[in-house]
Structures are given as structure tokens and as C-alpha cells.
Amino acid sequence: MDLGKDAQAFRTSLTEIASSMWNKGPTILAKMAQEQSGIPKLTSKEMADLFAYLYFLPFADEPGSVTNGKILFSEMRCAECHRQERTRGKLLYIDRFKYRGTSKTDLVASLWNHNLEIMNASEEEQIRQPLMGKREIADLVEFILAPQ
């Protein structure tokens, strides 16, 4: 089963996930028994984590586009305050290397935490703060996380 393609089937209920696992159990356990690692014993927390993962899997977005993110960075006027090259003065250098290894969730949290600064700077510079849809956020996240 491809969890990415079949994820919608899991977002029903805890008992639906449990019954699906139970019904597929013999097949899965037989395959696991053939592996060197054997059959894992799951703790209650691990089972809860697995259920949470399967339940929320359909909410995962398609990855964004690095190319579109780079264009948005310019079009949304991020580049007016953040440069990709080291410069002095009013502009802040954005060191994309510091985000290497950062999860997308952590980066989105960082963007949220940066929002008040952006709002204040936008007001001060009389620049309208851009609105972003999920596609723009996905593209900007991919651009920021992309290797340079």
C-alpha cells in the first residue's frame, strides 16, 4: 500500500485505523518475521504516534517549487529587507545555510514568529505586508530550505 496515495482511507477514525491494521496484520507480520529486525513490539505512545501519523497523512501538502519560491521572494518584496548576499546597511542578510536540516514545521514556526517584525517593518517602510496562500508558503519554504 502506498500511504501517500491511499492516505485518505486512514482519516476516518481511530477504530477504522485499528481495524485496517488488524485485518492486514497477518500479511504484515508474516513479512516482518522474514526480516532480520523481526516484529517490533509497540508501546502505547508509539501506537498513538503511528495513529496520529496515519490520521494526519492526508493533510500533508505536495512539496513547493524552489524556482517559484525564488520568484516569490522577489515579487513579494522579501528581497527589499532580506538579501541573499552579504550587504551592509538597512538590508538583512538571510543565511539560508542556517536552515539546513530544519524541518518544514520548524521553518513555518520561525516565519510565524518573524511575522510581528515583518508587520512593524512593513508599517515603518510603508510597504504592504503580502498575503500568502498555501502554495506561496510551500514555495517559499522549499526555496529557503534548498541547498545553495
Phi, psi and omega in degrees: 000133176268106184299328179295321182277326186258015187300326183301330181296336183275339186274062178241295180197165177301315182290329177294317177297314181299317181291324177297316178296318181298314183291329178269354184308308182302318180294314181295314182296323178297318178293318180296324180297333179282340180280156180294329183286340177077194182266122180284148171263126182261136173281169177301319180294317179297321178294319178297319177297318179296315178298316179299317179299310182295321181295318185268357180307320180295344181277351180292131181276159169294148179296153178280184181249125178300316181299312179295324178297320178296318178295315179299320180306321178281309184298325181276004175069021175300324183294345178288334177249335183238121176257154176271345176250155183289122178224163178256169176099213188290331185282141178262136178281129176261113181269096182292341178296330182292344179266357180300129181085356178282140177284159178298323179297316179295322179293317178297321176297320178296318177298317178299315181294336179276349187302318181296319177298318179296317180299314179295317179294322179297318179294315181299318182270000182055045176248131179287127179293129184289147171268145182229134173270179183297326180294318179295317178299314181300317181292317179295319178299314179298319180297313182294322182277348184292142175300145181268000000 
